[in-house]
Amino acid sequence: MSCRLHAIILPMSHRIGRTAAKFLWAALALAGCIAAAPRGAVAEDIAVATRVEVHKAQHKLYLYSGSRLVGEYKVQLGLSPTGQKEREHDFRTPEGRYVLARRNTRSEFFLAIQVSYPNKEDELRARKKRWAPGGSIMIHGFPNQPKHPASYYESNDWTDGCIALSNSDMVEVWMRTQDNIPIEIDP
């Protein structure tokens, strides 16, 4: 118990008597235990997402359970984030409807969830221009072996076209999503 409480209760014990002082100590100890007790999980804390939305212009990823928003996260995008991904190595983050395809714990980034890019429209668009559409678009955390300080990854678009979150946010997204749920990436 803090020194301040001792300084308050000890002089009070002379005025209120020993029995009352013991009661006061017990009440304060109980209050301290209650305040320090771990908070139980509530449904909002562990709600599983049924869909994901990314709004590139806002640099935000949203998790929804039905129509209810259950998570909102700041994201960083490809080095050239504006516009639709058209081909391999254009450093753009795709736009369209996909699904979360699979998880990778052995990525060069802190956790990774693959997005099912390219879809049929993406392949057709690239084929018309005789380009390779690219692939390996992921939602992931920071690099496991960073080349820059954390502040760089938090404040710049830095990926090859992926959607990056802080590592702590990535843990939440990883825990709240499952494979094969839809993800929509909007401009």
Salt bridges, closest charged atoms under 4 A:
ASP45 OD2 - ARG39 NH2 2.98
GLU53 OE2 - ARG51 NH1 2.36
GLU53 OE1 - HIS55 NE2 3.02
GLU72 OE2 - LYS60 NZ 3.17
GLU86 OE1 - ARG92 NH1 3.95
GLU86 OE2 - LYS129 NZ 3.77
ASP90 OD1 - LYS85 NZ 2.87
GLU95 OE2 - LYS56 NZ 2.87
ASP122 OD1 - ARG125 NH2 2.55
ASP157 OD1 - HIS59 NE2 2.89
ASP179 OD1 - ARG103 NE 3.15
GLU184 OE1 - ARG97 NE 3.27
ASP186 OD2 - HIS55 ND1 3.74
